[in-house]
């Protein structure tokens, strides 16, 4: 599917109400640069007040998911997170080896398959510049403890500290995946 040209976008935005047009301009990271530019032109024709923040894309932002002023810095972080995701794929791979040594070859294949699929999705998300693929990583990440619970149940000898450590690890991976998705969407999908 081809992305529409600027002239087509201007025609489309001229049919928008003022509030719909301002919604586009208030969330420029959700749209292609050419779409924001077309919306800005239509808004200026109508005499709408356009905030300064929306007219400067690529401005770094602070917060829980900080942005970058240059795409090169963002790309370096994306590649670093991608390497961390490859490292995380070692967890089900090690679990596969342990399951195989315990005499569960079919379970070992499942864990090994999850590790391989995880690494492939992490690779393709950056290669194809598709932030939507990170949702597949979220689903695999959720599937791992479910699979563990279905095959072995809850560990009965786990202490409160073990659950806290497990919670911290889970939250860290969820944050990493969410930031990875945002970085791909904001810096790769638009290039």
Beta strands, then each sheet from edge to edge (+ up, - down):
end
